[in-house]
């Protein structure tokens, strides 16, 4: 299977934990493709060490 979907229910105020979760998934071989409405969609990759930075956009709505 090359796609994985999971609940992603971390609040935006907990962006350091979001960055670590995304990095952990990359080490497991899953690269984030999209965050949408509480779901994370990942694509299968070779396991790799990546660093993520989460940007906060206060004007954005949950489904954008």
Steps between C-alpha positions, in 0.01 A plus 500: 500500500643838398255727684417525868222708662483562874335730753714807564339669797780715637402863560692759298623648828700179548709554186824360650327164553358517146851549359632203699210277394560580132875433540425169675273391215774587247744282695239221469477556124189723476509854357214738571311601185201682650340599830127545464217515752676299771648241263857455382566342161844344457685355203745209530869600467833352594557570871689826533595754767309822429437821691157662481388856572132571566376845396190642667254701292241651739262599217476145362197286571517133599422364151741718304 
